[in-house]
Amino acid sequence: MRKSCFGVLRCIAEEFPYYGYKRMTKVLLREGYKVNHKRIYRLMDEEKLLCKRKKFQPITTNSNHAFQKYDNLAKGFVPTSINQLIVADITYIALRGAKNLKGCIHHSDQGVQYAATKYVARLLELGIVPSMSGKGNSYDNAFAESAIKTIKYNEVHMKNYESFEEVHANIKRFIEEVYNKKQLHSGIGYVPPIEFETK
């Protein structure tokens, strides 16, 4: 096995240094190699390719403000197609490129930035329905926080940006070319989002 797929494994590890053995196994299976996760774990361990992750501990938002808070519409909601649910985090990206968002649920914590009059007015203008986690229920928004963490750990923390323009260009490239087209997501069956959307 080392001869047949080790070179591929190392190339993948160079491009995605944060991939663990389970995700690496899925990539190799997609590439046509007959492997199992136990063997990949041993091989990555021998070659010092296993990444050590810090345990993710979300921090709850201070929601003491006078703006309206919205019911949690995301709890138990399982999207069946794209643009049905958007989850937001403090490090949010504008909705400028999104299309057909009427009826889409915008789920966030109860932070003041999401309850602010202008922010909510923009959502409603696009036909988007606001939804918020209950106070202290930070895990309701874990998907957004996980996505932002991935972008920070694997793009932002790996670069020394010289300007805001460089930040924008690099994050845009990472989201469009890596996160959406190449990154395997466990929550959607270990496929990239673009592939999942086209199925």
Beta strands, then each sheet from edge to edge (+ up, - down):
strand 1: 85-87
strand 2: 105-108
strand 3: 129-132
sheet 1: 1+ 2+ 3+
end
